[in-house]
């Protein structure tokens, strides 16, 4: 496991707390420069991203200003987003596994037939389909090292590690070929789900209850940092790895996304105007707890890592 405080590039951004309160910070190595004398929040900084980015580089190389040891600070979610857009069913292997399992258990297909049918469906979706996106609540966010608190209702509490991007400038009806210019930075999100609260038996025709299943307090560990897009390299070639009690459960490349980041941005911008600070989650790869038949219990430890973005480490406890 790499050092959880490391990230790619010369600096990153985050929100931190010490005895004086919360503040936006510039992370450079093992130290954090308090930016509250210059800007009220990371969100405000992202809202003027093009002007701030070169200045941040200068500040990271300067000894001036209030600097703190990173290890002495409580790491909060790095940004308060305007809206959280979440992509579902966006990793090919993950969706193929789910569809094939249903074809076997419900329709009696052989494993070979089920997988072939599922792969054919995904190929057609790639050719002619569109992303599936829903909204999440910012109130579900918690810090990258905070405890995950299991809600009183439900038992099948599951993990879904995802690459998330932060929008850096406003846009509507964004063209695919222009979409990457709207990305300011990347971070890590673990989009937790209570599986046995996802479907409402009293409202079967309505389908999934995303609010109840996904938006419990602490169900979106986010961070530790915002790493500027310029430092991340190819976001379609990052490794997503999650360990549950030391066992690797998710380990996949972002290459497996069905709809890549430009397609996701273009799609959501046909419905909503994207604004600086909006958070867009790009989907979770195969290896959720439902796949393994293992769900989160009090005392569990979840370690989540994406190439160059740092590491989360969350201990699970009961909220009952």
Secondary structure, DSSP 8 states (H G I E B T S, - for coil): ---TT--SSS-EEEEEEETTEEEEEEEETTEEEE-TTT-S-HHHHHTTHHHHHHHHHHHHT---S-EEEGGGSEEE-S---S-EEEEES-BHHHHHHHHHHHHHHTT---HHHHHHHHHHHHHHHHHH---EEEEE-GGGEE-TTS-EEE-SS-S-EE--EEEEEEE-S-BSS--GGGGGGGEEEEEEEEE-EEGGGSB-GGGTTT-B-HHHHH-STT-EEE-S-BEEHHHH--GGG-EEEEEETTEEEEEEEGGGBSS-HHHHHHHHTTTS-B-TT-EEEEEE-S--HHHHT----TT-EEEEEETTS-EEEEEEEE--
